[in-house]
Amino acid sequence: MSRAGCWRRALPLSAVVAAFAGGVGAEMPHAYNLHGMPGLIDMPSADMAPDGEVSLSFASLPQGERYSASFQALPWLATTFRYSGIGEGDLASDRALWDRSLDVAVRLAEEDRYMPAIALGVRDILGTGVLAGEYVVATKHLTPTLAVTGGLGWGRLATGNRIGSIGTRPDDEGSATGGELRLDSLFRGDVGLFGGLRWQSPVAGLSFVGEYSSDDYSAESSFGVDRARSAWNAGVEYRLTDYAQVGLYALNGEGVAFRLTAFANPAGPDIVPKRPDGWTPPTAPRNLTAAFEGSGLRPVRFRQNGDFCEVSVENQRFRKSAEALARAEQVMRATYGDGCGRIRVMLSTHGLDASGTDFVARSEDGTPLFTGAGPVDPQWQPNDELGFGSLDWSVGPLVRLSFFDPDQPVYHDLSLAASAEVQLWPGLSLSGQVSQTVFGDYDEMTRGPKGSLPRVRTDAARYNNEDGRRIDYLTVDHYAQHSAELFSHLSFGYLEQMYAGLVSEIYWRPIGSSLAYGAELNYVKARDFDQQFGLRDLPGLEKLHGHASVYWRTGYHDLDVQVDVGRYLAGDDGATLTVSRSFHNGWEIGAFVTKTTASADEFGEGSFDKGIVLRVPLGIGWTGETRAQSVQRISSLTGDGGQRLSIRNRLNDMLKPESSPGIFGSTVYCRPGNACAKQATP
């Protein structure tokens, strides 16, 4: 692959870097290696990134290029999903290998005054084995500006500087199709020694790093890559901003390597409601609907009993649900004054009340802290259903991305999309979206079928090749709340890009429990490739299928666990495990794995379905407040096994953001200004 091609593919990441701004700290910054993990140059270290940090890395090496997406999933757990191009051939050349791999590192001990940090890691735990290796590594900061690292490596990390062996390592670790755990080879075979130093110079953000590598790159020799001529690597790194770093290295005596990394951290402290700035409630509103005008919220229901007021609102603007809560309290307090001593705000979606928070305004002696701005029209009656018969619509850009394709790292499509939703009746809505490609390369996607299962997803390229006007979805949806714990959802129409039909769903969330339960039964037919109104026959499609689901909010670092058991689109039976971490600002990052009755041979390359889920709010810093978000479900190699419908507005997905723990179901005491705090009820 030409170096020019490498740099062109680095441009999107460069744009990400340019979008961030900020100063550079004086302390030794953490750094990533050429594999996208915290480390030295090519070797790992025992350092961990700050909890919750997400990074994207591009590395250009004499041996090829690497694209990495990393996530510090927990304070002691680092993960990286990597896409590597090996060799100098073009994308379609027989000399080039495009390999997908997953790395995991666990910190076994934290650094203290006398002892180093110790970590254990596995590279390419599910891949073809080309990058496979394991290590135990220790890192000690001798001074605030100098850190030393030393470790032992197995597999690829023992192809150079071998000092001994432990057991016998299989010659054929990994597999041609990938996706199989290589448990029989972990920490076995030859042992290599590696180490290095990192020094933070007096110049802020400028670091120097050197290492002695135990990887001689012999694994790439079959792809026309020369073995390392030297085990010594050295380089210089510079922290461009608090969110980006570049590195330039002399690597293996073969040439120069370059790394560009951009990172961000969605983690933050617990949020208590804070009234958003930039809006003043109207005085003397005609009714409650008028009182909420321009607030970013839509009132749905209201009732009053003495000085207790309860209002249900739909959050149309705020990324942080806590801000929506505080805005609703602000409107109610301005409208009713001391007529509402206790205000319960329910965040609602499609008429379903997710959960509520009570606000109590008072001073130390118990007197009300707020007074109303004006009365509400007495002709407006409590308990009215509000906000229905409304029309929401939007026209704007739609960005579609397809990552880690066997032919190239990313395909992109920019379309113009028009969407609309009308609330026909409480709980009943009609919604749809049409889009038209403006530019992109989805029409060049050539990914074809693999394995022997019905082509329920591997025909996706034929849908993506369509660059004309498309009906993305067109559905009639009915949502019902049967009690505070029980919800249901029916959806009929053109459900997603590839399928049309009927979805039925029920969801039970016991009050006070960390568990919720769901069941889904669907009947579908395949859509025509042009994504208009036509349907087509798809041999082997399991038209009637469904799942039972269990959702668990663990309470540990906001981790959620979801287990789905049932029948998939290709008729295979099995289960999907999803583990994700949610952040208070709307980010959600997770991973999933599906195992079904479909064999590895039936599935084809990749052996089984697995990947990552990334939900990123779009209103971050440089845009206005918005609930818009980008959701990417990225599989290393999408096959036909373990495939479900891509349904908008599954009940758990709808209700979870509006009922996050730690703020909802609590009592919040507010004093003048923006001072609100969660406290135990006195």
Helices and strands as residue ranges (DSSP letters): H 3-19, E 54-61, E 64-74, E 77-86, E 97-109, E 117-123, E 133-143, E 146-155, G 156-158, E 162-166, G 183-185, E 189-200, E 206-212, G 218-223, E 232-241, E 244-251, E 255-264, H 288-291, E 297-305, E 308-315, H 321-336, G 337-339, E 342-349, E 352-361, E 391-403, E 410-425, E 428-440, G 442-444, H 460-464, E 469-481, E 486-494, E 499-508, E 515-527, E 535-536, E 544-553, E 559-567, E 573-582, E 588-596, H 600-603, E 609-617, E 629-635, H 651-655, G 657-659, E 667-670, E 676-678
